Amino acid sequence: SKEQKQRLVKHLEDAKIQTRNYFAGNLLLQPGYRHLGDYRDFPNANKVLDQVFFIGAAPHYTEAVFQYIEDVVERAA
């Protein structure tokens, strides 16, 4: 749910793990795309906007960094 996402994102951010929303979600919410259709006709795109996020991963991350992220996520469960 949207609330679960918000709690997990806060937990990660509090632990200094940056998160980002998954791209733009439903593009029809943007004024420049409204002429293409009604955003309500795409409920899965709205769900993505509310429930999906990602954590970046850079090439220089070590196993210790990934272990830290895993530990933080497990503490949220």
N, C-alpha and C positions, 0 to 999 in steps of 0.2 A: 504494500500500500504506500501511498504518498507519505504517510506519517512514519512508516518503517524506514523509508529512504532518508527522510530528514533526520531521524535519530542516528542512523548509521553514518551518514555524512558528517554530522556534528561530532560523533565519537571519533571518526578518523581525523577530521580537521583538528580536533582538540589534541590529538596525538601527533600533530605536525605532518600528517599524510594528506597531501592535497588531492582534491577531487574536482571533477568537472561534470556538468550536466552532459548527457549524451547528445552532442551536437545541438540541433535546433528543435528537435521534437517535431511538432506539427508545423510545417512551414506556412500553412495557410493562416496561421495566427499573425503572420507578418504582413504589414500593410501592402507591401509590394507584390504579394502573391494572392491576395484575397480574390482577385478576378478569376482565379483558377477553380474556385469551388468553396464550399462551406466546410470549415474545419470540423464541424460536428459529424460530418459524413465519414470521418476517419478516426474511429474511437481507439484503434490500436496505436496510432501516432500520438494521440493524447495520453494514452497509458504510458508510452515510452517517456514522454516529457515528465510525467509525474513519478515514475518508478525506476528509471534507469540512470546510472551515472557511471563514470569510469575513473580509474586510478591510473595515472601515467606510469610508464616504465621506460627509463632511459638505458642506453647501452652500457653505461658505466655502473649500473646498479649491481651490487654484489649479492651473493647468497644471503649475507647477513641482513641486507636491506629487505629482501623478500621475506625472510624469516620474521623480521620485525613487523612487517605488514600483516603477515599471517597471524602472529600473536595478538596484534591489536584487534583484528577481525574476530578471532576466537573469543576474546574477552567481551566482545559486544553481544555474543550469542546468549 
